[in-house]
Amino acid sequence: MKTILLVDDEYALVESLTELFQDQGYRVLSAGNGKDGLARFEAEKPDLLITDLMMPIMDGRELIRAVRALTSGESLPIILISASTRPVAMADAEGAALEVRAFLRKPIQWERLRDLVAKLIGEGRPNY
């Protein structure tokens, strides 16, 4: 079973995406900020990371940079999401490119995200 780590401070979104991905047959882990997300990543080694951009404690850019610095995170597929209406710079504070496979704006279109996840880590299996 493939594992997805969702990192977002918007509890309702995490809850709904968790339920939807679990229905697709994925194991879902979550965290409410980048610091906790990094700890979950290191402990669980998920197959995919979906992270929000703007979060307290450690934002999405910092989380991505920290994950990429780890050997186990160098090739991890990452999807960045944001509700920002401003153009999102796809670089961290030092100007290094954020190595993400996709960027999606909130509100998230479930079908688009589901298809992207299936493309990146394979199909889940529905739990019937």
Buried (B, 14 or more C-beta within 10 A) or exposed (E): EBBBBBBBBBEEBBEEBBEBBBEBBBBBBBBBBBBBBBEBBEEEEBBBBBBBBBBEEBBBBBBBBBBBEEEEBEEBBBBBBBBEEEEBEEEBEEEEEBBBBBBBEBEBEEEEBBEBBBEBBEEBEEEE
